[in-house]
Amino acid sequence: MREEPYAIDQLYADAKSGHLKEVFACGTAAVVTPIGTLKSAEGTCVINEGKTGEVTTALRKALCDIQYGRANDAHNWVKRVS
């Protein structure tokens, strides 16, 4: 996994070729949300048969575990708010 600029044309090419294994969006309210389908004027691409991928699942679990106090706080960063 890596983070880098990614042109939309390349995203669609990778989705159509099967090279793209999973896609997700993340944010404050969305947490980590799988994206199963990409749609554009050129057509529709289904990612991973519309199923949630392993990386997406692991990231969502890790983030939710932090948010709900289930994760180990090795750096003492978490402060409980009542």
C-alpha positions in Angstrom: 0.0 0.0 0.0 1.2 3.5 -0.8 -0.2 7.0 -0.9 0.5 9.1 -4.0 -1.3 11.2 -6.6 -3.6 9.1 -8.7 -5.2 10.4 -11.9 -8.9 9.5 -12.4 -8.1 8.0 -15.8 -5.6 5.6 -14.2 -8.0 4.7 -11.5 -10.6 3.6 -14.1 -8.0 1.8 -16.1 -6.8 -0.1 -13.0 -10.3 -0.9 -12.0 -11.2 -2.3 -15.5 -8.0 -4.4 -15.7 -8.6 -5.9 -12.2 -5.3 -4.4 -10.9 -7.2 -2.3 -8.4 -8.2 -4.5 -5.5 -10.1 -2.2 -3.2 -11.1 1.4 -2.7 -12.3 3.2 0.4 -13.2 6.7 1.5 -12.5 8.0 5.0 -13.6 10.9 7.1 -14.9 12.0 10.5 -18.5 10.8 9.9 -17.7 8.1 7.3 -14.9 6.5 9.4 -13.6 4.1 6.7 -16.2 3.3 4.1 -15.7 0.8 1.3 -16.4 1.8 -2.3 -17.7 -1.1 -4.4 -18.6 0.8 -7.6 -17.1 3.6 -9.6 -19.4 5.4 -12.0 -18.6 8.0 -14.7 -19.9 9.1 -18.1 -17.7 6.3 -19.6 -19.4 3.6 -17.6 -19.4 1.7 -14.4 -16.5 -0.3 -12.8 -17.2 -2.8 -10.0 -14.3 -3.1 -7.5 -13.6 -6.5 -5.8 -17.1 -7.8 -6.9 -18.6 -5.0 -4.8 -17.2 -6.6 -1.6 -15.3 -4.9 1.2 -11.6 -5.7 1.0 -9.3 -6.9 3.7 -7.3 -3.7 4.1 -10.5 -1.6 4.3 -11.9 -4.0 7.0 -8.6 -3.9 9.0 -8.4 -0.1 8.9 -12.0 0.4 9.9 -11.6 -2.0 12.8 -8.4 -0.3 14.0 -9.9 3.2 13.8 -13.2 2.1 15.5 -11.1 0.3 18.2 -9.3 3.6 18.9 -12.5 5.6 19.0 -14.3 3.2 21.3 -11.3 2.7 23.7 -10.7 -0.9 22.7 -7.2 -0.4 21.3 -4.0 -0.3 23.4 -2.9 3.3 23.9 0.9 2.8 23.8 1.6 6.5 23.5 -0.9 7.8 26.0 -2.6 9.9 23.3 -6.2 9.0 24.1 -8.1 11.2 26.6 -11.6 10.2 27.6 -14.3 12.8 27.4 -17.3 12.4 29.7 
